[in-house]
């Protein structure tokens, strides 16, 4: 990673895998290029996305202690345009409609690490609305990663509850804050999973993608959430 992301470049490459980022300095255009080869179980995909830094959300930037570790994260939402090709299918992203959330994460995680996490974003009439929510062991008094994004603002949020409904791996999740400022339902459409058991090291992880619906209550007004794209994930690991 570059020392400074602004006006920086980084790439990650190996056989069958290429990922490149170019970051603008100021309100420019970030570029993401990717080219991933097909495997026995998945098609190849490649493409390029341009992210409009001049019309992004307010950033979420948090540095805090965890029990037995440390956390740093910097996240923001960007209008996104470009093309994604998956096998013989082409998907076009429209910068006046579509959004992408970029997450820079540098953490020293504790040996026993677990969290529930979710995020989504949508366009409202007056700007970008979204949320980043997490339930993990915390050190009292330290800043938390959860937030609400409302037009021009990133508002702190705390005390998040995740409750999965009955119905198996693709059942809906209720996600809410105890103060009532976030109350949404996440409806999964697909799932990826990683499981490894290596003795003293292990990982049991899954991420669901799907849609959110419900309500975000910002400092100035309430925003309805209906069909907002997002993800929800679970991590349990010994690192």
Secondary structure as a PSIPRED ss2 file (coil, helix, strand):
# PSIPRED VFORMAT (PSIPRED V4.0)

   1 X C   1.000  0.000  0.000
   2 X C   1.000  0.000  0.000
   3 X C   1.000  0.000  0.000
   4 X C   1.000  0.000  0.000
   5 X C   1.000  0.000  0.000
   6 X C   1.000  0.000  0.000
   7 X C   1.000  0.000  0.000
   8 X C   1.000  0.000  0.000
   9 X E   0.000  0.000  1.000
  10 X E   0.000  0.000  1.000
  11 X E   0.000  0.000  1.000
  12 X E   0.000  0.000  1.000
  13 X E   0.000  0.000  1.000
  14 X E   0.000  0.000  1.000
  15 X C   1.000  0.000  0.000
  16 X C   1.000  0.000  0.000
  17 X E   0.000  0.000  1.000
  18 X E   0.000  0.000  1.000
  19 X E   0.000  0.000  1.000
  20 X E   0.000  0.000  1.000
  21 X E   0.000  0.000  1.000
  22 X E   0.000  0.000  1.000
  23 X C   1.000  0.000  0.000
  24 X C   1.000  0.000  0.000
  25 X C   1.000  0.000  0.000
  26 X C   1.000  0.000  0.000
  27 X C   1.000  0.000  0.000
  28 X C   1.000  0.000  0.000
  29 X E   0.000  0.000  1.000
  30 X E   0.000  0.000  1.000
  31 X E   0.000  0.000  1.000
  32 X E   0.000  0.000  1.000
  33 X E   0.000  0.000  1.000
  34 X E   0.000  0.000  1.000
  35 X E   0.000  0.000  1.000
  36 X E   0.000  0.000  1.000
  37 X C   1.000  0.000  0.000
  38 X C   1.000  0.000  0.000
  39 X C   1.000  0.000  0.000
  40 X C   1.000  0.000  0.000
  41 X C   1.000  0.000  0.000
  42 X C   1.000  0.000  0.000
  43 X C   1.000  0.000  0.000
  44 X C   1.000  0.000  0.000
  45 X E   0.000  0.000  1.000
  46 X E   0.000  0.000  1.000
  47 X E   0.000  0.000  1.000
  48 X E   0.000  0.000  1.000
  49 X E   0.000  0.000  1.000
  50 X E   0.000  0.000  1.000
  51 X E   0.000  0.000  1.000
  52 X E   0.000  0.000  1.000
  53 X H   0.000  1.000  0.000
  54 X H   0.000  1.000  0.000
  55 X H   0.000  1.000  0.000
  56 X C   1.000  0.000  0.000
  57 X C   1.000  0.000  0.000
  58 X C   1.000  0.000  0.000
  59 X C   1.000  0.000  0.000
  60 X E   0.000  0.000  1.000
  61 X E   0.000  0.000  1.000
  62 X E   0.000  0.000  1.000
  63 X E   0.000  0.000  1.000
  64 X E   0.000  0.000  1.000
  65 X E   0.000  0.000  1.000
  66 X E   0.000  0.000  1.000
  67 X C   1.000  0.000  0.000
  68 X C   1.000  0.000  0.000
  69 X E   0.000  0.000  1.000
  70 X E   0.000  0.000  1.000
  71 X E   0.000  0.000  1.000
  72 X E   0.000  0.000  1.000
  73 X E   0.000  0.000  1.000
  74 X E   0.000  0.000  1.000
  75 X E   0.000  0.000  1.000
  76 X E   0.000  0.000  1.000
  77 X E   0.000  0.000  1.000
  78 X E   0.000  0.000  1.000
  79 X E   0.000  0.000  1.000
  80 X E   0.000  0.000  1.000
  81 X E   0.000  0.000  1.000
  82 X E   0.000  0.000  1.000
  83 X E   0.000  0.000  1.000
  84 X E   0.000  0.000  1.000
  85 X E   0.000  0.000  1.000
  86 X E   0.000  0.000  1.000
  87 X C   1.000  0.000  0.000
  88 X C   1.000  0.000  0.000
  89 X E   0.000  0.000  1.000
  90 X E   0.000  0.000  1.000
  91 X E   0.000  0.000  1.000
  92 X E   0.000  0.000  1.000
  93 X E   0.000  0.000  1.000
  94 X C   1.000  0.000  0.000
  95 X C   1.000  0.000  0.000
  96 X C   1.000  0.000  0.000
  97 X C   1.000  0.000  0.000
  98 X C   1.000  0.000  0.000
  99 X E   0.000  0.000  1.000
 100 X E   0.000  0.000  1.000
 101 X E   0.000  0.000  1.000
 102 X E   0.000  0.000  1.000
 103 X E   0.000  0.000  1.000
 104 X E   0.000  0.000  1.000
 105 X E   0.000  0.000  1.000
 106 X C   1.000  0.000  0.000
 107 X C   1.000  0.000  0.000
 108 X E   0.000  0.000  1.000
 109 X C   1.000  0.000  0.000
 110 X C   1.000  0.000  0.000
 111 X C   1.000  0.000  0.000
 112 X E   0.000  0.000  1.000
 113 X E   0.000  0.000  1.000
 114 X E   0.000  0.000  1.000
 115 X E   0.000  0.000  1.000
 116 X E   0.000  0.000  1.000
 117 X E   0.000  0.000  1.000
 118 X E   0.000  0.000  1.000
 119 X E   0.000  0.000  1.000
 120 X E   0.000  0.000  1.000
 121 X E   0.000  0.000  1.000
 122 X E   0.000  0.000  1.000
 123 X E   0.000  0.000  1.000
 124 X E   0.000  0.000  1.000
 125 X C   1.000  0.000  0.000
 126 X C   1.000  0.000  0.000
 127 X E   0.000  0.000  1.000
 128 X E   0.000  0.000  1.000
 129 X E   0.000  0.000  1.000
 130 X E   0.000  0.000  1.000
 131 X E   0.000  0.000  1.000
 132 X E   0.000  0.000  1.000
 133 X E   0.000  0.000  1.000
 134 X E   0.000  0.000  1.000
 135 X E   0.000  0.000  1.000
 136 X E   0.000  0.000  1.000
 137 X C   1.000  0.000  0.000
 138 X C   1.000  0.000  0.000
 139 X C   1.000  0.000  0.000
 140 X C   1.000  0.000  0.000
 141 X C   1.000  0.000  0.000
 142 X C   1.000  0.000  0.000
 143 X C   1.000  0.000  0.000
 144 X C   1.000  0.000  0.000
 145 X C   1.000  0.000  0.000
 146 X C   1.000  0.000  0.000
 147 X E   0.000  0.000  1.000
 148 X E   0.000  0.000  1.000
 149 X E   0.000  0.000  1.000
 150 X E   0.000  0.000  1.000
 151 X C   1.000  0.000  0.000
 152 X C   1.000  0.000  0.000
 153 X E   0.000  0.000  1.000
 154 X E   0.000  0.000  1.000
 155 X E   0.000  0.000  1.000
 156 X E   0.000  0.000  1.000
 157 X C   1.000  0.000  0.000
 158 X C   1.000  0.000  0.000
 159 X C   1.000  0.000  0.000
 160 X E   0.000  0.000  1.000
 161 X E   0.000  0.000  1.000
 162 X E   0.000  0.000  1.000
 163 X E   0.000  0.000  1.000
 164 X E   0.000  0.000  1.000
 165 X C   1.000  0.000  0.000
 166 X C   1.000  0.000  0.000
 167 X C   1.000  0.000  0.000
 168 X C   1.000  0.000  0.000
 169 X C   1.000  0.000  0.000
 170 X C   1.000  0.000  0.000
 171 X C   1.000  0.000  0.000
 172 X C   1.000  0.000  0.000
 173 X E   0.000  0.000  1.000
 174 X E   0.000  0.000  1.000
 175 X E   0.000  0.000  1.000
 176 X E   0.000  0.000  1.000
 177 X E   0.000  0.000  1.000
 178 X C   1.000  0.000  0.000
 179 X C   1.000  0.000  0.000
 180 X C   1.000  0.000  0.000
 181 X C   1.000  0.000  0.000
 182 X E   0.000  0.000  1.000
 183 X E   0.000  0.000  1.000
 184 X E   0.000  0.000  1.000
 185 X E   0.000  0.000  1.000
 186 X E   0.000  0.000  1.000
 187 X E   0.000  0.000  1.000
 188 X E   0.000  0.000  1.000
 189 X E   0.000  0.000  1.000
 190 X E   0.000  0.000  1.000
 191 X E   0.000  0.000  1.000
 192 X E   0.000  0.000  1.000
 193 X E   0.000  0.000  1.000
 194 X E   0.000  0.000  1.000
 195 X E   0.000  0.000  1.000
 196 X E   0.000  0.000  1.000
 197 X E   0.000  0.000  1.000
 198 X E   0.000  0.000  1.000
 199 X C   1.000  0.000  0.000
 200 X C   1.000  0.000  0.000
 201 X E   0.000  0.000  1.000
 202 X E   0.000  0.000  1.000
 203 X E   0.000  0.000  1.000
 204 X E   0.000  0.000  1.000
 205 X E   0.000  0.000  1.000
 206 X E   0.000  0.000  1.000
 207 X E   0.000  0.000  1.000
 208 X E   0.000  0.000  1.000
 209 X E   0.000  0.000  1.000
 210 X E   0.000  0.000  1.000
 211 X E   0.000  0.000  1.000
 212 X E   0.000  0.000  1.000
 213 X E   0.000  0.000  1.000
 214 X E   0.000  0.000  1.000
 215 X E   0.000  0.000  1.000
 216 X E   0.000  0.000  1.000
 217 X E   0.000  0.000  1.000
 218 X C   1.000  0.000  0.000
 219 X C   1.000  0.000  0.000
 220 X C   1.000  0.000  0.000
 221 X C   1.000  0.000  0.000
 222 X E   0.000  0.000  1.000
 223 X E   0.000  0.000  1.000
 224 X E   0.000  0.000  1.000
 225 X E   0.000  0.000  1.000
 226 X E   0.000  0.000  1.000
 227 X E   0.000  0.000  1.000
 228 X E   0.000  0.000  1.000
 229 X E   0.000  0.000  1.000
 230 X E   0.000  0.000  1.000
 231 X E   0.000  0.000  1.000
 232 X E   0.000  0.000  1.000
 233 X E   0.000  0.000  1.000
 234 X E   0.000  0.000  1.000
 235 X E   0.000  0.000  1.000
 236 X E   0.000  0.000  1.000
 237 X E   0.000  0.000  1.000
 238 X E   0.000  0.000  1.000
 239 X C   1.000  0.000  0.000
